[in-house]
Amino acid sequence: MFDNFEELQIGANGTTINLVKGGNGPPLLMLHGYPQTHAMWNKIAPRLAEDFTVVCPDLRGYGDSAKVDGDADHMNYSKRTMGQDQVDVMKALGFEQFYLVGHDRGGRVSHRLTKDHPDRVLKLVTLDIIPTRSMFQIVDKDFATNTWHWFFLIQPFDFPEKVIGGNPEFYARRGFERTKDAEKVFTPEALADYIRCFSIPGTIHAVCEDYRAGASIDLIHDEADFDQKVDCPMLALWSQTGFVGKTQDPLKIWGDYATNVTGNSLPCGHYIAEELPDESYTAIKQFLSQ
């Protein structure tokens, strides 16, 4: 999937992060979403590597990165901790500053990383998210129905771990197969990687802790520095057919969190980089090259 990329395991922030790295040019860090791995970038990372040094890690607990145990306040999977992982990774690779692209959970890590380390991030791109703080403020029946996993995964240890662990492949496949034209969207290699990694017991626990953190410690962090806006240029892209895109104005919402944000919807579902790789590549490349 990533021809001419090298695979590395890098010690960072007390854990080990798996990644692929390729290309030449300014550094570009790309963070995947749930329940995926770095493989989600397989359709656009090689093209971006023609102009950038592209780094695609597995978030802590996901993919082939180390599986860290959760803790009482879920700090081990806070977006602050997960963001620090990636800052350490980029420093280990020799990059003090970099461009940053994040999808889904990776977008939430990217948002927090940019706030905590504003001197590191040159430009930020988020794919199909609005800030976690705003997500919990718009909860209603439709939200709970369409994103039910948000409320299932945050249940106390180890209820969701045991339920999912009974048949992790079925659980993971069900989410992907709900995507329109799923057999065309997800390459066989990427889907196999998602299923393999999600079926690792430690990954199931990490995913739950990621969401538990999102409903607890992450909100505390977000409230504490809400007045501190993302100040670097930011591009927000979102699904035209997803819940947020259909019911909210993402650009208006992001305007409360960032001082210099542009963006638009794309005619696809949640998995933007895999559903519309050409459009995703073009939007990201043009924004980062301006």
PECORNOR-V341498 format. One record per residue. RES is the residue in one letter. SS is DSSP state (h for helix, s for strand, l for the rest). PSI is psi as a letter, one per 30 degrees, with the letter a starting at -180 (NA if undefined). Layout:
res={RES RES}
ss={SS SS}
psi={PSI PSI}
This chain:
res={M F D N F E E L Q I G A N G T T I N L V K G G N G P P L L M L H G Y P Q T H A M W N K I A P R L A E D F T V V C P D L R G Y G D S A K V D G D A D H M N Y S K R T M G Q D Q V D V M K A L G F E Q F Y L V G H D R G G R V S H R L T K D H P D R V L K L V T L D I I P T R S M F Q I V D K D F A T N T W H W F F L I Q P F D F P E K V I G G N P E F Y A R R G F E R T K D A E K V F T P E A L A D Y I R C F S I P G T I H A V C E D Y R A G A S I D L I H D E A D F D Q K V D C P M L A L W S Q T G F V G K T Q D P L K I W G D Y A T N V T G N S L P C G H Y I A E E L P D E S Y T A I K Q F L S Q}
ss={l l l l l s s s s s s s l l s s s s s s s s s l l s s s s s s l l l l l l h h h h l l l h h h h l l l s s s s s s l l l l l l l l l l l l l l l l l h h h l h h h h h h h h h h h h h h l l l l l s s s s s s l h h h h h h h h h h h h l l l l s s s s s s s l l l l h h h h h h l l l h h h h h h l l h h h h h l l l l l h h h h h h h l l h h h h h h h h h h l l l l h h h h l l h h h h h h h h h h h l l h h h h h h h h h h h h h h l l h h h h h h h h l l l l l s l l s s s s s s s l l l h h h h h l l h h h h h l l l s l l s s s s s s l l l l l h h h h l h h h h h h h h h h h h h l}
psi={e i k g k k k l j k k k h g a k k k l k k l a k a k k j k j k l a k h a a f f f g f f f e e e f f f f l j k j j l k l k f l b g l k j k k l l e g g f f g l f e e e e e e e e e e e e f f g j f l l l k k k k b e f e e e e e e e e e f i f f e k e l k k k j h l l k e e e e f f g k a e e e e e f h f f e f e f f l k k h e e e e e e f e i e e e e e e e e e f f k k h e f e e k l e e e e e e e e e e f f k e e e e e e e e e e e e e f g c e e e e e e e e h e f j l k f l k k k k k l k f f l e e e f f l i e e e e f f f f k f i k l l l l k i a a e i e f f e i e e e e e e e e e e e f f NA}
